[in-house]
Amino acid sequence: MARTLLSDDEITDLLAQFPEWRRDGDRLCRSYQFDDFVEAFGFMAEVALVSEKLFHHPEWSNVYNRVEVAITDHAAGGISDNDRAWIERVEKLSR
């Protein structure tokens, strides 16, 4: 799958669409908070399935009810259209 880096304007538009996300250099980051560990872990399991389908895996950590996520496209060398597709799908899970 050919991946295309997003322009700064496209990244700005993506962040406007998903204001919980922030840019950190060549990564997009977000913190999720859930009621408890089981809910947080269930979310991570669902995200793992999305990640496998897109062959695009986040950098993440979990402490009790919080999940910290960072995503970047190492193959493309920055923030790509695959990051956008990943965020769009994952955000549907968190609502």
Phi, psi and omega per residue, in radians:
M1 nan 2.104 3.081
A2 -1.300 2.321 -3.127
R3 -2.008 2.432 -3.103
T4 -1.981 2.254 3.074
L5 -1.142 2.486 3.077
L6 -1.440 2.532 3.046
S7 -1.298 2.889 3.085
D8 -1.016 -0.677 3.111
D9 -1.130 -0.708 3.120
E10 -1.158 -0.658 3.094
I11 -1.154 -0.742 3.100
T12 -1.049 -0.751 3.108
D13 -1.097 -0.730 3.128
L14 -1.088 -0.772 3.138
L15 -1.184 -0.519 3.059
A16 -1.215 -0.622 3.119
Q17 -1.246 -0.571 -3.117
F18 -2.227 1.368 -2.998
P19 -1.169 -0.223 3.087
E20 -1.282 -0.303 3.141
W21 -1.545 2.644 3.081
R22 -2.391 2.733 3.113
R23 -1.635 2.386 3.061
D24 -2.335 1.486 -3.080
G25 1.170 -2.090 3.138
D26 -1.681 0.370 3.127
R27 -2.214 2.670 2.968
L28 -1.950 2.358 -2.994
C29 -2.264 2.632 3.079
R30 -2.729 2.601 3.027
S31 -1.945 2.287 3.063
Y32 -1.945 2.497 3.066
Q33 -2.240 2.371 -3.089
F34 -2.159 3.074 -3.118
D35 -1.212 -0.587 -3.090
D36 -2.792 -3.138 -3.107
F37 -1.094 -0.737 -3.099
V38 -1.069 -0.733 3.116
E39 -1.156 -0.730 3.112
A40 -1.107 -0.769 -3.124
F41 -1.182 -0.652 3.078
G42 -1.084 -0.719 3.069
F43 -1.043 -0.780 -3.137
M44 -1.089 -0.656 3.108
A45 -1.122 -0.726 3.098
E46 -1.137 -0.722 3.122
V47 -1.122 -0.625 3.117
A48 -1.044 -0.666 3.122
L49 -1.180 -0.734 3.068
V50 -1.070 -0.767 -3.100
S51 -1.091 -0.734 3.111
E52 -1.138 -0.724 -3.130
K53 -1.074 -0.700 -3.130
L54 -1.564 -0.068 -3.015
F55 0.826 0.922 -3.089
H56 -2.579 1.953 -2.935
H57 -2.005 2.342 -3.093
P58 -1.390 2.835 2.855
E59 -1.642 2.192 -3.075
W60 -2.654 2.846 3.051
S61 -2.529 2.743 -3.124
N62 -2.333 2.227 2.975
V63 -2.257 1.952 -3.105
Y64 0.848 -1.729 -3.050
N65 -1.826 0.158 -3.124
R66 -1.981 2.458 3.032
V67 -2.210 2.089 3.092
E68 -1.740 2.264 -3.054
V69 -2.227 2.407 2.954
A70 -2.321 2.394 -3.140
I71 -2.313 2.396 3.037
T72 -2.669 2.813 -3.139
D73 -1.829 1.645 -3.107
H74 -1.066 -0.659 -3.121
A75 -1.143 -0.645 -3.126
A76 -1.534 -0.306 3.116
G77 1.485 0.580 3.119
G78 2.787 -2.675 -3.113
I79 -1.561 2.124 -3.002
S80 -2.128 3.118 3.075
D81 -1.109 -0.444 3.083
N82 -1.253 -0.586 3.029
D83 -1.087 -0.762 3.122
R84 -1.059 -0.818 3.135
A85 -1.074 -0.702 3.135
W86 -1.109 -0.850 -3.133
I87 -1.087 -0.754 3.138
E88 -1.023 -0.722 -3.136
R89 -1.278 -0.729 -3.113
V90 -1.184 -0.654 3.134
E91 -1.104 -0.526 3.075
K92 -1.156 -0.509 3.128
L93 -1.278 -0.551 -2.994
S94 -1.503 -0.065 -3.076
R95 -1.601 nan nan
